[in-house]
Amino acid sequence: MPDLNARQCQSETTTQQLPSFYSPQTETTSTPHNDDDVEPADLSSSANGPAPASPTSNTSSSNPDAELPLRLPTTPLAQPPPTSLLSPAFTPPATPGTGTPLPSEPRGIPVDSSVPTGGCGSKRPRLLESLPEVECAVRARIPTTSGAEMFLHLYTNNVDNKEHLAIVFGRQIRSRSLDAPREGETELDRLVRGAYTGRLYPGREESGLAGPQIDDGNTSTQEGVNEQKEETTPLVRIHSECYTGETVWSARCDCGEQLDEAARLMSLSSNKAGGIIVYLRQEGRGIGLGEKLKAYNLQDLGNDTVEANLLLRHPADARSYGLATAILLDLGQKEIRLLTNNPEKIRAVEGPHREIIVKERVAMVPLSWKGRGGFRAPEVEGYLKTKIEKMGHMLDMGGL
């Protein structure tokens, strides 16, 4: 009898220590029994008390050598599991779905390049004494594979013979040089070079831009006057051409991912202010594709991206942003939100006399660091590490 009491106490103690949603530990019985002698347990949700004892349990008290029978849990089965085991109330943002709650706008950090503590770094980039002259030669509507729509602007300038681009999201953003009347052109000429309002359609003959336009500092066309100007400033990305990252799927940099992410953010339906990607043709941070491929070979020999450029007798960063500033001014922009991790780019884009004011900096965090896809590779991790440590880019090293 003492042995039986001790075993019963041990079984009850074990049951009390387990969470309510676990069944108590059972002990097997070696005594054969007839299933007809066991009453079926009441498993309905209304069973709030302990299960009735079976005939086997009555005989066990008189036979100390008999094994303990199977005990049913005393906890009501209708009791819900604890909160920690329940599914979340909504689908996490990393899971695709039509009902997935996603952030409407990227968060920006206020910056002010006029003060040392304005969040623009400590270095002052060398700026041009005056801005280049630019002219939008042609514009065309581009429907995209994502369903969004943008207008591609091609620019010429008086500095080089390259064709720089502006990818514009939002009909309210217009080019002043494109809309300006040109001597001797017809209405068809204006339609063909994209100097029209609204949409093109078969049989259209009028551009809708009759007469010289009034430069009011906000827009240069009647279309812009008719549309309400949003209070928020547009999102802008200054993107330098990267053939390897954008076309041949290079994992040495994240340029292709940054270009795609910038376009995605600007095409959000919640983005009423529009967006501009200024695409500058300055491959390899300004050294060209041929020299960039040589730098790749030097990286495979053990040098980082900065050391490779210096070994080729190039600056670590040979890019210039005067053309970007001039293009933004032609598009009627005075204040922008800049998508960048590079603090030097803030001062460089603002121009020699702060012709443009960067109000906020929006970080370009790699998607893999945010758990939203992207990619990881030893080459891109080393590339980002060098940009943080040697070029002052504002990214948290914890993502590496």
Secondary structure, DSSP 8 states (H G I E B T S, - for coil): -HHHHHHHHHHHHHHHHS-TTS--------S---GGGS-----STT--S-----HHHHHHTT-TTS--------S-TTS---GGGS--SS--TTS--TT----SS---EE--TTSTTSSS-S------SS---EEEEEEEEEE-TTS-EEEEEEEEESS-S--EEEEEESTT---HHHHS--TT--HHHHHHTT--SS---TT----S--S-----SS-SSHHHHHS---SS--EEEEEE--HHHHTS--SS--HHHHHHHHHHHHT-TT--S-EEEEEE--HHHHT-HHHHHHHHHHHHTT--HHHHHHHTT--S-----HHHHHHHHHTT-SEEEEE-S-HHHHHHHHTTTTSSEEEEEE----GGGGTSS----HHHHHHHHHHHHHH-----GGG-
